């Protein structure tokens, strides 16, 4: 320890300042208190000697870091526009990051220059219509409405994530126009980035282009959610973020080119430094690239100043730069993963590589295995804590991807450099980079699809225990020579049998197929109702069918393990009989109940299950709304709880589910004598009321609704004669409308991207 302090004291002092900056996320130190603390620590520095003086200086720097961090946190928390939430006005902004586009909207971080005539300089999130996306550095002009960021949902707190970057408001616009590009140093970075993108995009497309841009620029916006999920599951997602390897590759390439051109050493170092700065400007403010850029720049400056190079010091200064600007960077997964991986490489990779070489593994393979193993181990706890799941096969995936990674990076960068001089050669280089990227995508696809590719906390503990056992056996048998090998082999085989047996015997769970937009599934529950609404953000279940329909089983077979809400439309067995089982077997966030004066045993059991699982129950009344991502559920009925003598069908919950331009009317058992009094508007999908019973007002109601798809939830051979011929005749009067019924078609699935509809029957 003493030797480490003596050798690394500059890095330790910088790390002390980093600790103080990080503490500013939890401690708000006033300027006066900070000044007093720093002065007190400096007094200790003057009075102390030797290591005590070093400790006092570290305390002074930590206090100074806390004071500065508190000032930065206060500055990041200030917002002029936050006081005007809900107000509309004319805005001018400059985009500061690549836009992330979906089918529904384009979202991009920006800095507001003005709003409604008021000059401002404040970071904002801009939400634009789906379609074309503005490039980074664009100056946009539009009419916007100020809104608050989205509340936490599905385990992601966008509001907190934006606040850590100083963003407190969202500007929503229906249209926009670009009126120019920003200039200065930031504009230079934008132009370098545009050049790289054009060079790569000219000869690649689809997944290949998205992967090359991810490796070279850390830009994964061009990849589908499916591909991004595969990279996460395989442990290769870090390849789509710029890392220190990129900066090292650029520095080595530029320095090597200078050596070939016989440039003086000073010129080589200065050129390398300029290339690093240009790349950091092009990529943007990412923890890994800033860290690597600072390290590379310091290495060049150290040589120019004839100072020794210290990698720990360079690492600490990189953290200092990031935290001094945004102290909340310490809470970001990218920061934690980047610095944990590099520290692991410094400490453990040489030892791991030596052990692999002792096992007669070829040196090149030993190097790759060492880096993959160490980085996987040190980053796994961060991944588990931040995301809840960690990739299991990250070591073999990274070993398989390792040969292609330098090709993608090198060829992609060379294509951008050569493009102004020889466009044909640039196109060829980009084409080759695309095929190397195809190998990365293939590895991610194959490894990510393996059983148990990702493990949760419990699975990670099992893997850690088995790994620790194998390590102990290896250490125990290391000194016993060949006689101990049978024991080691037996233990390894026993562990393998245990893992394989556990995997083969454990209950297999179906993965949830996340929809691209809205998916409405009218489940086949016999004579009853149950409708599942799914979006990329989660799922809502409206009614749960009778108990014998085993709706909880049906949901689990579809990969549904959690529901944002369930709706009990009215207390009848064919609608809420399966609710208690759903509440006890799945994670449910909310129960929406009409709380009618009349009740029943099935609803009472559901309420008991909600109390057992501590699920909140909210009464549903006309005008209430429930939002889930882009899905908006509006309650049209009932206005109150009714009386004990009323038919519960009269006071059933009637919902309109809206997603983009798609509206779905869910009527439960409320027929036209109820719905005719409601403010109905045209819809795309109608769930026919009361299983298709005779409804004299249905034909008139259909003229108001004009649905394109109608679904009847009804049991085969039921005793009520549902659906009634009169109802089928009324449905037949709507031109072009498709009618589906669960007794003949099985479950009916309607999907929408907010505009277009597709429908399929699973029977």
Buried (B, 14 or more C-beta within 10 A) or exposed (E): EEEEEEEBBEBBBBBBBBBBBBBBBEEBBEEEBBBBBBEBBBEBBEEBEEEEBBBBBBBBBBBBBBBBBBBBBEEBEEBBBEEBBEEEBEBBBBBBBBBBBBEBBBBBBBBBBBBBEEEBEBBBBBBBEBEEBBBBBBBBBBBBBBBEBBEEBEEEBBBEBBBBBBBBBBBBBEEBEBEEBBEEEBBBBBBBBBBBBBBBBBBBEBBBBBBBBBBBBBBBBBBEEEBBBBBBBBBBBBBBBBBBBBBBBBBEBBBEBBEEEEBEEEEBBBBBBEBBBBBBBBBBBBBBBBBBBBBBBBBBBBBEEEEEEBBBBBBBBBBBBBBBEBBBBBBBBBBBBBBBBBBBBEEBBEEBBEBBBEEEBEEEBBBBBBBBBBBBBBBBBBBBEBEEBBBBBBBBBBBBBBEBBEBBBBBBBBBBBBBEEEEEEBBBBBBBBBBBBBBBBBBBBBBBEBEEBBBEEEBBEEBEEBEEBBEEBBEEBEEEEEEBEEEBEEBBEEBEEEBEEEEEEEEEEEEBEBBBBBBBBBBBBBBBBBBBBBBBBBBBBBBBBBBEBBBBEBBBEBEBBBBBBBBBBBBBBBBBBBBBBBBBBBEBBBBBBBBBBBBBEBBEBBBEBBEEBEBEBEBBBBEBEBBBBBBBBBBBBBEEBBEEEBEBBBBBBBBBBBBBEBBBBBBBBBBBEBBEEBEBEEBBBBBBBBBBBBBEBBBEBBEEBBBBBBBBBBBEEBEBEBBBEBBBEBBEEBEEBBBBBBBEBBBBBBBBBBEEBEBEBEE
